[in-house]
Amino acid sequence: MSNQGFDPLQLNESQQLALGTYTSVTNQEPAAAVPLLQRSEWNVQIAIAKFFDGEAPDPVAEARASLPSSTPPPQSVRRETLLNGASSFPRSPVHPVSPPREPAPRVVPQPESQKTYRPPLLLSILFTPFNILFRLLTGSLSLFGYLFPFLPRLLPRISGGAAPARSRTGRRPLNPRDTAARFAREFEEEYGTHELPFYEGGYAQAYDLAKKELRFLMVVLFSPEHDDTSTFVRETLLSQEVSSFVKDPQNKIILWAGNVQDSEAYQVSNALNCSKFPFAALIVHTPQDSSTSMSTIARVTGLQPASAFVAKLRTATAQHSAALDRVRATRNEQQATRNLREEQNSAYERSLAQDRERARQRREAEAAQARAEQEARAKADAEIREVQKAEQWKRWRAQSISAEPGPSVKDVTRISIRLTSGERVIRRFAESADVEELYAFVECYNVMEAGEDLSVVTEPTGYEHKYRFRLVSPMPRVVYDVESGGTVAGKLGRSGNLIVEPISDEDEA
């Protein structure tokens, strides 16, 4: 295909997709990119490697060798002249070979001090008699040490004490977070300040975070004993191109690095099948494999230029970004659905709580109204009973009021009383009659005037009568209350003029 007059419509869908992926990584013009893609049999990985590293002596053979054995060789391009004179390519696409994905395990480091060696089953069976004999011997020595307690304290001094257990590399084992902090400190002391955002935690935490947030986990492992480590760090990892790529928030990369002399990094290298240093791997969630799987989508081993290093990472991220975007969209939709459901449930709960509160207030109001009505009825009944008992008391008390002395009795007190109705009553009282007798006469006057038969009336039980009036002389004003007691003659002498004044509740208060 000539570079002059290049028309992208002449390519089929798979070729257009390969061309777009290639140009997004290399920023090369499409007209210049098509010949290289044709020589690479439209394999994007091989074309990008050729662009950055240069072509191999036999590029066509290399491209064909990279294809699986079951994949047939790409068909030759055949031009067909249509009725309208336009040319097109056959619709049988040749899909580029996707890089193999390896499962990325989640590694939870176990401190070397806690590791236990388990011999093979055959050795365990062979050494069983020696193990039993050893247990019996140690048990006997324990009993001997119990009987002679000074020997255990004496033996360490003689033998010089047991040597403390040492780790495989001589480095003190730490927990994952402290190990990451030690690696970052040693890295900065060795290579100076840098802009790489190392994850400040263990591999398992970075693994879980990348899986939860659908981000790329970039794992970098170093071996200080390797000759290319310093060159790789200074020229590749700390280059501006790599730093910018890792820090770019659009790439969504979590960078975790470790020294294989540490237990955690050593276990991670074994889990990722690391066979050459320096080593870098890109791990991401692969929904096409499983809904929970994490896979290694790119591996970069050995010394690599910064451009080739970034190109491989960029290609891997570009191939899986679309699938991650779909998963993110699905998760966002599910989260939006959950949020909407939670809001609906919350609104329903609030409405239900409001209804319950209204029902409670209504029940309390009804109960309060019922109590008020019951109290009012009880009060009214009590007032009625009080009035009935007062009337009964008046009839009973009228029986014991002494009769008015006759004209022949000289030692009497003549009292003129004006009632609350305006009627004036004149009555004589014996000299020995007390003031309460005068009050009782005024209280029971209407009953005595009615002329009823009062002989069958008894005193009401549980009732204490209170006079709701007082007797007052007009001029000068003197109050003759029943509480002060005394006789009528002693208070008023031979005669007196009194007025009945009602007592209100305010006067009593």
Secondary structure as the mmCIF struct_conf table of DSSP 4:
data_model
#
loop_
_struct_conf.conf_type_id
_struct_conf.id
_struct_conf.beg_label_comp_id
_struct_conf.beg_label_asym_id
_struct_conf.beg_label_seq_id
_struct_conf.end_label_comp_id
_struct_conf.end_label_asym_id
_struct_conf.end_label_seq_id
BEND BEND1 ASN A 3 ASN A 3
TURN_TY1_P TURN_TY1_P1 GLN A 4 GLY A 5
HELX_RH_3T_P HELX_RH_3T_P1 PRO A 8 GLN A 10
BEND BEND2 LEU A 11 LEU A 11
HELX_RH_AL_P HELX_RH_AL_P1 GLU A 13 THR A 26
HELX_RH_AL_P HELX_RH_AL_P2 PRO A 30 ARG A 39
TURN_TY1_P TURN_TY1_P2 SER A 40 TRP A 42
HELX_RH_AL_P HELX_RH_AL_P3 VAL A 44 ASP A 53
BEND BEND3 PRO A 57 ASP A 58
HELX_RH_AL_P HELX_RH_AL_P4 PRO A 59 SER A 66
BEND BEND4 LEU A 67 LEU A 67
TURN_TY1_P TURN_TY1_P3 SER A 69 SER A 70
BEND BEND5 THR A 71 THR A 71
HELX_LH_PP_P HELX_LH_PP_P1 PRO A 72 VAL A 77
STRN STRN1 GLU A 80 THR A 81
TURN_TY1_P TURN_TY1_P4 LEU A 83 ASN A 84
BEND BEND6 GLY A 85 GLY A 85
STRN STRN2 SER A 87 SER A 88
BEND BEND7 ARG A 91 ARG A 91
HELX_LH_PP_P HELX_LH_PP_P2 HIS A 95 PRO A 100
STRN STRN3 GLU A 102 PRO A 103
HELX_RH_3T_P HELX_RH_3T_P2 GLU A 112 GLN A 114
HELX_RH_AL_P HELX_RH_AL_P5 LEU A 121 LEU A 126
TURN_TY1_P TURN_TY1_P5 PHE A 127 PHE A 127
HELX_RH_AL_P HELX_RH_AL_P6 THR A 128 LEU A 147
BEND BEND8 PHE A 148 PHE A 148
TURN_TY1_P TURN_TY1_P6 PRO A 149 PRO A 149
HELX_RH_AL_P HELX_RH_AL_P7 PHE A 150 SER A 159
TURN_TY1_P TURN_TY1_P7 GLY A 160 GLY A 160
HELX_LH_PP_P HELX_LH_PP_P3 ALA A 162 ALA A 165
BEND BEND9 ARG A 168 GLY A 170
HELX_LH_PP_P HELX_LH_PP_P4 ARG A 171 PRO A 173
HELX_RH_AL_P HELX_RH_AL_P8 PRO A 176 TYR A 191
STRN STRN4 PHE A 198 PHE A 198
BEND BEND10 GLU A 200 GLY A 201
HELX_RH_AL_P HELX_RH_AL_P9 TYR A 203 GLU A 213
TURN_TY1_P TURN_TY1_P8 LEU A 214 LEU A 214
STRN STRN5 PHE A 216 PHE A 222
TURN_TY1_P TURN_TY1_P9 PRO A 224 GLU A 225
BEND BEND11 HIS A 226 HIS A 226
TURN_TY1_P TURN_TY1_P10 ASP A 227 ASP A 228
HELX_RH_AL_P HELX_RH_AL_P10 THR A 229 THR A 231
HELX_RH_PI_P HELX_RH_PI_P1 PHE A 232 LEU A 237
TURN_TY1_P TURN_TY1_P11 LEU A 238 LEU A 238
BEND BEND12 SER A 239 SER A 239
HELX_RH_AL_P HELX_RH_AL_P11 GLN A 240 LYS A 247
TURN_TY1_P TURN_TY1_P12 PRO A 249 ASN A 251
STRN STRN6 ILE A 253 ASN A 259
TURN_TY1_P TURN_TY1_P13 VAL A 260 GLN A 261
BEND BEND13 ASP A 262 ASP A 262
HELX_RH_AL_P HELX_RH_AL_P12 SER A 263 ALA A 271
TURN_TY1_P TURN_TY1_P14 LEU A 272 ASN A 273
BEND BEND14 LYS A 276 PRO A 278
STRN STRN7 PHE A 279 HIS A 285
TURN_TY1_P TURN_TY1_P15 PRO A 287 ASP A 289
BEND BEND15 SER A 291 THR A 292
STRN STRN8 MET A 294 THR A 301
BEND BEND16 GLY A 302 GLY A 302
HELX_RH_AL_P HELX_RH_AL_P13 ALA A 306 SER A 400
BEND BEND17 ILE A 401 ILE A 401
HELX_LH_PP_P HELX_LH_PP_P5 SER A 402 PRO A 405
TURN_TY1_P TURN_TY1_P16 PRO A 407 SER A 408
BEND BEND18 ASP A 411 ASP A 411
STRN STRN9 VAL A 412 ARG A 418
TURN_TY1_P TURN_TY1_P17 THR A 420 SER A 421
BEND BEND19 GLY A 422 GLY A 422
STRN STRN10 ARG A 424 ALA A 430
TURN_TY1_P TURN_TY1_P18 GLU A 431 SER A 432
STRN STRN11 ASP A 434 ASP A 434
HELX_RH_AL_P HELX_RH_AL_P14 VAL A 435 GLU A 443
TURN_TY1_P TURN_TY1_P19 CYS A 444 CYS A 444
HELX_RH_AL_P HELX_RH_AL_P15 TYR A 445 ALA A 450
TURN_TY1_P TURN_TY1_P20 GLY A 451 GLY A 451
TURN_TY1_P TURN_TY1_P21 SER A 455 VAL A 456
HELX_LH_PP_P HELX_LH_PP_P6 GLU A 459 PRO A 460
TURN_TY1_P TURN_TY1_P22 THR A 461 GLY A 462
BEND BEND20 ARG A 468 ARG A 468
STRN STRN12 PHE A 469 SER A 473
TURN_TY1_P TURN_TY1_P23 PRO A 474 ARG A 477
STRN STRN13 VAL A 478 TYR A 480
BEND BEND21 VAL A 482 VAL A 482
TURN_TY1_P TURN_TY1_P24 GLU A 483 SER A 484
STRN STRN14 THR A 487 THR A 487
HELX_RH_AL_P HELX_RH_AL_P16 VAL A 488 LEU A 492
TURN_TY1_P TURN_TY1_P25 GLY A 493 ARG A 494
STRN STRN15 SER A 495 PRO A 502
HELX_RH_AL_P HELX_RH_AL_P17 ASP A 505 GLU A 508
#
